[in-house]
């Protein structure tokens, strides 16, 4: 059931299921959106700073967002981002890695310009199967307040 701003609590956390990252999806995403050898060419990737095929950081961010959607963080009106304050790619994502995301509510505030909306500040942290940090970001999303009844 979707949650309104008033249903949320600072410190509340959500955890996604795990998903396996495949070699073909790394190459396919990068071929369309980040066409660099580290992300598209298995042999040339060995000569890059990654020393092997690695998912584009933007692919990792996209997978993170999909995992957030699967985490149980179900906001009334959907998860509509307003900005990302910070994004850190800490470790390359490799073919065969399994990723999961934890999302923690850092703050909740009513919108100054629209009483029907609130702003939720979230820290999303992406880990691999060894519980190693892969990516983290802090973002603000808009959510709906409970309608006056």
C-alpha positions as CSV (number, residue, x, y, z in Angstrom):
1,X,0.0,0.0,0.0
2,X,1.5,3.4,-1.0
3,X,2.8,5.5,1.9
4,X,2.1,9.2,2.3
5,X,4.6,11.6,3.8
6,X,2.9,11.3,7.2
7,X,3.4,7.5,7.2
8,X,7.1,7.7,6.9
9,X,9.7,7.8,9.7
10,X,13.2,9.2,9.8
11,X,15.6,6.2,10.1
12,X,13.2,3.8,8.4
13,X,15.0,1.5,6.1
14,X,14.1,-0.6,3.1
15,X,16.1,-3.5,1.5
16,X,15.7,-4.7,-2.0
17,X,16.0,-8.3,-3.2
18,X,19.3,-9.2,-5.0
19,X,19.7,-9.3,-8.7
20,X,22.5,-10.8,-10.8
21,X,24.2,-8.6,-13.4
22,X,25.0,-10.3,-16.7
23,X,27.8,-9.7,-19.1
24,X,25.3,-9.2,-22.0
25,X,23.3,-6.5,-20.2
26,X,26.5,-4.6,-19.3
27,X,27.6,-4.6,-22.9
28,X,24.1,-3.8,-24.2
29,X,23.5,-0.8,-21.8
30,X,27.0,0.6,-22.5
31,X,26.6,0.1,-26.2
32,X,23.6,2.4,-26.1
33,X,24.5,4.9,-23.4
34,X,28.2,4.7,-22.4
35,X,30.1,3.3,-25.3
36,X,33.6,2.9,-23.8
37,X,35.8,-0.2,-24.1
38,X,35.8,-0.8,-20.3
39,X,32.0,-1.4,-20.7
40,X,31.7,-2.9,-24.2
41,X,34.8,-4.9,-25.2
42,X,35.8,-7.9,-23.1
43,X,39.4,-7.9,-24.4
44,X,40.0,-4.2,-24.5
45,X,38.5,-3.8,-21.0
46,X,41.5,-5.8,-19.6
47,X,43.8,-2.9,-20.6
48,X,41.7,-0.3,-18.9
49,X,41.9,1.0,-15.3
50,X,39.2,-1.5,-14.5
51,X,41.3,-4.5,-15.7
52,X,38.2,-6.2,-17.0
53,X,34.6,-5.7,-18.1
54,X,32.8,-3.4,-15.7
55,X,29.3,-1.9,-15.8
56,X,29.0,1.8,-16.5
57,X,28.4,3.8,-13.4
58,X,25.2,5.0,-15.0
59,X,24.1,1.4,-15.6
60,X,24.8,0.8,-11.9
61,X,22.7,3.8,-11.0
62,X,19.8,2.6,-13.2
63,X,20.0,-0.9,-11.6
64,X,20.0,0.8,-8.2
65,X,16.8,2.7,-9.0
66,X,15.1,-0.5,-10.2
67,X,16.1,-2.2,-7.0
68,X,14.8,0.7,-4.9
69,X,11.4,0.2,-6.7
70,X,11.5,-3.5,-5.6
71,X,12.5,-2.7,-2.0
72,X,9.1,-1.9,-0.6
73,X,9.6,1.8,-0.6
74,X,6.2,2.5,-2.1
75,X,5.4,6.2,-2.0
76,X,2.0,7.7,-2.8
77,X,2.3,9.3,-6.2
78,X,5.4,7.2,-7.1
79,X,9.1,7.8,-6.5
80,X,9.7,11.1,-8.2
81,X,13.2,12.4,-7.8
82,X,13.9,16.1,-7.5
83,X,17.7,15.9,-7.2
84,X,20.7,13.8,-6.3
85,X,23.1,15.5,-3.8
86,X,25.9,13.0,-3.9
87,X,26.8,9.9,-5.9
88,X,29.8,7.8,-5.3
89,X,30.9,4.8,-7.4
90,X,33.1,2.9,-4.9
91,X,33.7,-0.4,-6.7
92,X,33.2,-1.7,-10.3
93,X,30.2,-3.9,-10.9
94,X,31.3,-7.1,-12.8
95,X,29.4,-9.7,-14.8
96,X,28.1,-12.2,-12.3
97,X,27.9,-9.8,-9.4
98,X,24.6,-9.8,-7.4
99,X,23.5,-6.4,-6.2
100,X,21.1,-5.2,-3.5
101,X,20.2,-1.8,-2.2
102,X,19.3,-0.4,1.2
103,X,17.5,2.9,1.4
104,X,17.4,4.9,4.6
105,X,15.1,7.9,5.2
106,X,17.4,10.7,6.4
107,X,14.8,13.5,6.6
108,X,11.2,14.3,5.8
109,X,9.9,17.8,5.3
110,X,6.7,19.4,3.8
111,X,7.2,21.3,0.6
112,X,7.3,25.0,1.0
113,X,5.6,25.7,-2.2
114,X,2.9,22.9,-2.3
115,X,1.1,21.6,0.8
116,X,0.1,18.5,-1.1
117,X,3.7,17.4,-1.4
118,X,6.6,16.5,0.9
119,X,10.3,16.0,0.3
120,X,12.0,12.8,1.5
121,X,15.8,12.8,1.7
122,X,17.1,9.2,1.2
123,X,20.5,7.5,1.3
124,X,20.6,4.6,-1.2
125,X,23.5,2.2,-0.7
126,X,24.2,-0.5,-3.3
127,X,26.2,-3.6,-2.2
128,X,27.4,-6.7,-4.1
129,X,27.2,-10.3,-3.0
130,X,30.2,-9.9,-0.7
131,X,28.4,-7.0,1.1
132,X,31.0,-4.6,-0.4
133,X,30.0,-1.1,-1.1
134,X,29.5,-0.6,-4.9
135,X,27.7,2.8,-5.0
136,X,26.0,5.2,-2.7
137,X,23.9,8.3,-3.3
138,X,21.8,10.8,-1.5
139,X,18.7,12.0,-3.2
140,X,15.5,13.9,-2.6
141,X,12.2,12.6,-3.8
142,X,8.8,14.2,-3.8
143,X,5.9,12.4,-2.1
144,X,2.2,13.2,-1.5
145,X,0.7,14.2,1.8
146,X,-2.5,12.7,3.0
147,X,-5.5,14.3,1.4
148,X,-7.7,16.3,3.7
149,X,-10.8,14.3,4.4
